[in-house]
Amino acid sequence: MSGQPRPSPLHLSSLLSRISFAWANGLITKGEKKVLREDDVSDVSEEDQCSSIDSVVETSWSKEKRHSRSPSLVWALVRSFSWMFLFAQCCRLIQFACTVNAPLILRQLITYIDAGSTGQGRGLGLIVAFFLNQIGFSIFIEHSFDGSSRLGRSVRTAMYSAIFKKSLSMSNKARQKYSLGELTTLMSVNACQRWSYSLSPVQPARCGGRVCLAVMLVLIPTNLLMTDRAEIIDKERMKKTEQRMKLLTEVLNGIKVVKLNAWERCFGQRVMSAREDELGVLRRFYTASALFSFSWTVVPYLMSVVTFAAYVYLTGDMLDAQTAFLVVSYLNILKYSLNETSLVFLFFLKINLHLSRIRTFLL
């Protein structure tokens, strides 16, 4: 293995290559032909390296501790990675605009076909517009996912580095407070999380939109209660995990004494008992999460029924093919957004819990 630096092809690529991700074609082609080794992979770009990320976050965290009596780790991360988040969400917003425009262009195509021969120029223009709209959708959604993934990797790297550096400089008093099992939990559970999520705007359908909004407002209190319940169970789960890790670490550290006195069965039962308690809390947590996700999964189908019923019975208008096609297209968009809503709630619930635990440790 050569010690020569291997610059990332991203920095040597053109603008078109960056937009289309063509700079990764060489590595993909090489991976298709053979098993990749370390020599085949280029170095991580400088801004994505641990040293660069750690210096940026450490500077923001130091400023937060100097200027605030109750320093917030969230604000430190916002100052460090806000541009990554804004870039990913701007791409997501443009991608969503392309998604919303697709049914409108298709509706114009249906109107053009039903009207008969009214000039080929307009039809050709609609086809080109639809093609460019889909190209823009593909480009911006991929850059949105790439930006969100990069943001998540950067935050995870920053959390790993901060916890590791803090553990090396802990005082004897702090070491008595945090056992090896708790430090392991911070690294393997709290820091090892999905730290980014690409948010999707919610676009209500024009037909019966007020009724859809009313249904969503009715379901919000129920989901807030379920979110609060899931947060309580998740905190209990973390405590059970810490107790099990602490017990397991103590047993492994004193394994010679355990083997010498033939205490394997006794300590094995204690570890299994702690594990059973943790599994019981896990069952309750995932049951609450499943109910939460199910409630938001049912909402889009309820929206479809309510929307068409409101359009037919409240307005008295006939439901033609163009209107039905447009409404169904928007309801599909709404279905995806609402399905993501439950995941977003759970995502922020977990992030808030993990960041609060890491913040307590760093302080």
Secondary structure, DSSP 8 states (H G I E B T S, - for coil): ---S----HHHHS-HHHHHHTGGGHHHHHHHHHS---GGGS----GGGSHHHHHHHHHHHHHHHHHH-SS--HHHHHHHHHHHHHHHHHHHHHHHHHHHHHHHHHHHHHHHHHHT--S-HHHHHHHHHHHHHHHHHHHHHHHHHHHHHHHHHHHHHHHHHHHHHHHHHT--HHHHHHS-HHHHHHIIIIISSS------------STTHHHHHHHHHHHHHHHHHHHHHHHHHHHHHHHHHHHHHHHHHHHHHTHHHHHHTT-HHHHHHHHHHHHHHHHHHHHHHHHHHHHHHHHHHHHHHHHHHHHHHHHHHHH-----HHHHHHHHHHHHHHHHHHHHHHHHHHHHHHHHHHHHHHHHHH-
